[in-house]
């Protein structure tokens, strides 16, 4: 069974959002050269914050909201799992509105991705400046 879990809080059928966002950007540094040429350096993925809204309904709704707010205040890295995905995240924003204590609480949450284990280990390839210069010289000298 696929469930949404955040730092030990398991979301049920009422509190699980209708959709879960994913994805992000590629971090790119652009070096603009004379004549309009560009050199692009890709620095790696930059996952977007994961945000959703929902509500807790049940005898423990208020307790769960307070637990998540406590995690936000602590600022700790916590696990997030859903749909076969796993992320380590920090709760950057959690707000709630108590509709009826203790059984109905609406909430909004935003998670900053600390680590995306689903991407595997991304390793930067390191090439020395000497090898790059020698390669350029070899290409420039006629054979």
BALOBA-1460 file (C-alpha; in Angstrom, 3 decimals):
// residues 143
<rec num="1" residu="x" x="0.000" y="0.000" z="0.000"/>
<rec num="2" residu="x" x="1.367" y="3.413" z="-0.983"/>
<rec num="3" residu="x" x="1.307" y="5.933" z="1.836"/>
<rec num="4" residu="x" x="2.569" y="9.449" z="2.404"/>
<rec num="5" residu="x" x="4.833" y="9.652" z="5.446"/>
<rec num="6" residu="x" x="6.689" y="12.700" z="6.774"/>
<rec num="7" residu="x" x="9.036" y="12.329" z="9.728"/>
<rec num="8" residu="x" x="6.986" y="9.591" z="11.381"/>
<rec num="9" residu="x" x="3.580" y="11.156" z="10.621"/>
<rec num="10" residu="x" x="1.589" y="8.882" z="8.340"/>
<rec num="11" residu="x" x="-1.072" y="10.740" z="6.359"/>
<rec num="12" residu="x" x="-4.409" y="8.953" z="6.034"/>
<rec num="13" residu="x" x="-7.108" y="9.049" z="3.349"/>
<rec num="14" residu="x" x="-8.391" y="12.416" z="4.610"/>
<rec num="15" residu="x" x="-5.041" y="14.189" z="5.038"/>
<rec num="16" residu="x" x="-3.260" y="12.937" z="1.896"/>
<rec num="17" residu="x" x="-3.280" y="15.585" z="-0.850"/>
<rec num="18" residu="x" x="-4.923" y="14.942" z="-4.217"/>
<rec num="19" residu="x" x="-1.551" y="15.438" z="-5.940"/>
<rec num="20" residu="x" x="2.154" y="15.550" z="-5.046"/>
<rec num="21" residu="x" x="4.467" y="17.922" z="-6.885"/>
<rec num="22" residu="x" x="7.924" y="16.908" z="-8.049"/>
<rec num="23" residu="x" x="10.762" y="18.041" z="-10.262"/>
<rec num="24" residu="x" x="12.812" y="21.200" z="-10.209"/>
<rec num="25" residu="x" x="15.494" y="22.954" z="-12.210"/>
<rec num="26" residu="x" x="19.008" y="22.345" z="-13.466"/>
<rec num="27" residu="x" x="21.437" y="24.858" z="-11.989"/>
<rec num="28" residu="x" x="23.325" y="26.486" z="-14.863"/>
<rec num="29" residu="x" x="25.982" y="29.183" z="-14.857"/>
<rec num="30" residu="x" x="26.218" y="31.154" z="-18.110"/>
<rec num="31" residu="x" x="29.493" y="32.808" z="-19.117"/>
<rec num="32" residu="x" x="28.822" y="35.348" z="-21.889"/>
<rec num="33" residu="x" x="31.782" y="35.853" z="-24.199"/>
<rec num="34" residu="x" x="32.574" y="38.642" z="-26.653"/>
<rec num="35" residu="x" x="30.726" y="38.223" z="-29.933"/>
<rec num="36" residu="x" x="27.688" y="36.632" z="-28.300"/>
<rec num="37" residu="x" x="29.173" y="33.198" z="-27.633"/>
<rec num="38" residu="x" x="28.283" y="31.437" z="-24.406"/>
<rec num="39" residu="x" x="29.874" y="28.830" z="-22.207"/>
<rec num="40" residu="x" x="27.419" y="26.897" z="-20.022"/>
<rec num="41" residu="x" x="28.384" y="25.070" z="-16.850"/>
<rec num="42" residu="x" x="25.757" y="22.683" z="-15.496"/>
<rec num="43" residu="x" x="26.068" y="22.412" z="-11.734"/>
<rec num="44" residu="x" x="23.413" y="19.811" z="-11.047"/>
<rec num="45" residu="x" x="19.782" y="19.471" z="-10.089"/>
<rec num="46" residu="x" x="17.986" y="21.993" z="-7.895"/>
<rec num="47" residu="x" x="14.819" y="20.317" z="-6.616"/>
<rec num="48" residu="x" x="11.775" y="22.544" z="-6.247"/>
<rec num="49" residu="x" x="10.136" y="22.834" z="-2.846"/>
<rec num="50" residu="x" x="7.374" y="20.292" z="-2.317"/>
<rec num="51" residu="x" x="4.142" y="22.078" z="-1.353"/>
<rec num="52" residu="x" x="0.597" y="20.949" z="-0.764"/>
<rec num="53" residu="x" x="-2.549" y="21.679" z="1.238"/>
<rec num="54" residu="x" x="-4.961" y="19.378" z="2.977"/>
<rec num="55" residu="x" x="-6.797" y="18.703" z="6.176"/>
<rec num="56" residu="x" x="-6.634" y="16.359" z="9.121"/>
<rec num="57" residu="x" x="-9.866" y="14.859" z="10.320"/>
<rec num="58" residu="x" x="-10.220" y="12.656" z="13.382"/>
<rec num="59" residu="x" x="-9.720" y="12.630" z="17.124"/>
<rec num="60" residu="x" x="-5.977" y="13.225" z="16.685"/>
<rec num="61" residu="x" x="-6.169" y="15.983" z="14.019"/>
<rec num="62" residu="x" x="-5.039" y="18.779" z="16.334"/>
<rec num="63" residu="x" x="-2.272" y="16.620" z="17.840"/>
<rec num="64" residu="x" x="-0.897" y="15.772" z="14.384"/>
<rec num="65" residu="x" x="-0.911" y="19.473" z="13.394"/>
<rec num="66" residu="x" x="1.010" y="20.353" z="16.564"/>
<rec num="67" residu="x" x="3.484" y="17.523" z="15.894"/>
<rec num="68" residu="x" x="4.205" y="18.804" z="12.370"/>
<rec num="69" residu="x" x="4.495" y="22.367" z="13.653"/>
<rec num="70" residu="x" x="7.024" y="21.114" z="16.205"/>
<rec num="71" residu="x" x="9.055" y="19.502" z="13.394"/>
<rec num="72" residu="x" x="8.972" y="22.824" z="11.536"/>
<rec num="73" residu="x" x="10.202" y="24.692" z="14.598"/>
<rec num="74" residu="x" x="13.012" y="22.160" z="15.170"/>
<rec num="75" residu="x" x="14.342" y="22.616" z="11.617"/>
<rec num="76" residu="x" x="15.631" y="19.053" z="11.466"/>
<rec num="77" residu="x" x="16.186" y="16.990" z="8.318"/>
<rec num="78" residu="x" x="13.384" y="14.398" z="8.191"/>
<rec num="79" residu="x" x="12.371" y="11.667" z="5.724"/>
<rec num="80" residu="x" x="9.506" y="12.074" z="3.254"/>
<rec num="81" residu="x" x="8.192" y="9.037" z="1.357"/>
<rec num="82" residu="x" x="5.378" y="8.644" z="-1.148"/>
<rec num="83" residu="x" x="4.733" y="6.810" z="-4.413"/>
<rec num="84" residu="x" x="8.001" y="4.893" z="-4.277"/>
<rec num="85" residu="x" x="9.873" y="8.188" z="-3.826"/>
<rec num="86" residu="x" x="12.123" y="9.114" z="-0.920"/>
<rec num="87" residu="x" x="13.486" y="12.544" z="-0.011"/>
<rec num="88" residu="x" x="15.199" y="14.038" z="2.992"/>
<rec num="89" residu="x" x="13.512" y="17.378" z="3.659"/>
<rec num="90" residu="x" x="13.213" y="20.291" z="6.063"/>
<rec num="91" residu="x" x="9.786" y="21.784" z="6.774"/>
<rec num="92" residu="x" x="10.257" y="25.376" z="5.615"/>
<rec num="93" residu="x" x="6.636" y="26.369" z="6.207"/>
<rec num="94" residu="x" x="3.693" y="24.792" z="8.019"/>
<rec num="95" residu="x" x="0.522" y="26.714" z="8.811"/>
<rec num="96" residu="x" x="-2.747" y="25.367" z="10.117"/>
<rec num="97" residu="x" x="-6.270" y="26.549" z="10.841"/>
<rec num="98" residu="x" x="-8.318" y="24.815" z="13.489"/>
<rec num="99" residu="x" x="-11.857" y="24.393" z="12.201"/>
<rec num="100" residu="x" x="-13.140" y="22.302" z="15.079"/>
<rec num="101" residu="x" x="-10.976" y="21.106" z="17.997"/>
<rec num="102" residu="x" x="-9.777" y="18.377" z="18.018"/>
<rec num="103" residu="x" x="-11.253" y="16.794" z="14.911"/>
<rec num="104" residu="x" x="-10.832" y="19.155" z="11.920"/>
<rec num="105" residu="x" x="-7.635" y="21.069" z="11.050"/>
<rec num="106" residu="x" x="-6.764" y="22.546" z="7.647"/>
<rec num="107" residu="x" x="-3.070" y="22.902" z="6.776"/>
<rec num="108" residu="x" x="-0.559" y="24.162" z="4.208"/>
<rec num="109" residu="x" x="2.963" y="22.760" z="4.083"/>
<rec num="110" residu="x" x="6.143" y="23.485" z="2.133"/>
<rec num="111" residu="x" x="9.213" y="21.240" z="2.258"/>
<rec num="112" residu="x" x="12.726" y="22.186" z="1.168"/>
<rec num="113" residu="x" x="14.462" y="19.163" z="-0.382"/>
<rec num="114" residu="x" x="17.737" y="18.498" z="1.416"/>
<rec num="115" residu="x" x="18.600" y="15.321" z="-0.498"/>
<rec num="116" residu="x" x="16.831" y="13.450" z="-3.267"/>
<rec num="117" residu="x" x="17.808" y="9.806" z="-2.892"/>
<rec num="118" residu="x" x="15.668" y="8.968" z="-5.932"/>
<rec num="119" residu="x" x="18.293" y="10.627" z="-8.179"/>
<rec num="120" residu="x" x="21.042" y="8.307" z="-6.940"/>
<rec num="121" residu="x" x="24.574" y="9.490" z="-6.391"/>
<rec num="122" residu="x" x="25.400" y="12.289" z="-8.799"/>
<rec num="123" residu="x" x="29.154" y="12.665" z="-9.113"/>
<rec num="124" residu="x" x="30.823" y="15.622" z="-10.800"/>
<rec num="125" residu="x" x="33.532" y="14.742" z="-13.297"/>
<rec num="126" residu="x" x="36.751" y="16.520" z="-12.484"/>
<rec num="127" residu="x" x="39.152" y="17.361" z="-15.352"/>
<rec num="128" residu="x" x="42.398" y="19.185" z="-14.701"/>
<rec num="129" residu="x" x="43.039" y="22.523" z="-16.382"/>
<rec num="130" residu="x" x="46.339" y="21.157" z="-17.729"/>
<rec num="131" residu="x" x="44.600" y="18.357" z="-19.624"/>
<rec num="132" residu="x" x="42.110" y="20.831" z="-21.080"/>
<rec num="133" residu="x" x="44.885" y="23.153" z="-22.296"/>
<rec num="134" residu="x" x="46.879" y="20.275" z="-23.790"/>
<rec num="135" residu="x" x="43.752" y="19.034" z="-25.551"/>
<rec num="136" residu="x" x="43.105" y="22.504" z="-26.998"/>
<rec num="137" residu="x" x="46.736" y="22.853" z="-28.134"/>
<rec num="138" residu="x" x="46.664" y="19.448" z="-29.814"/>
<rec num="139" residu="x" x="43.510" y="20.432" z="-31.686"/>
<rec num="140" residu="x" x="44.969" y="23.796" z="-32.742"/>
<rec num="141" residu="x" x="48.328" y="22.505" z="-34.070"/>
<rec num="142" residu="x" x="48.046" y="21.144" z="-37.626"/>
<rec num="143" residu="x" x="49.155" y="17.541" z="-37.960"/>
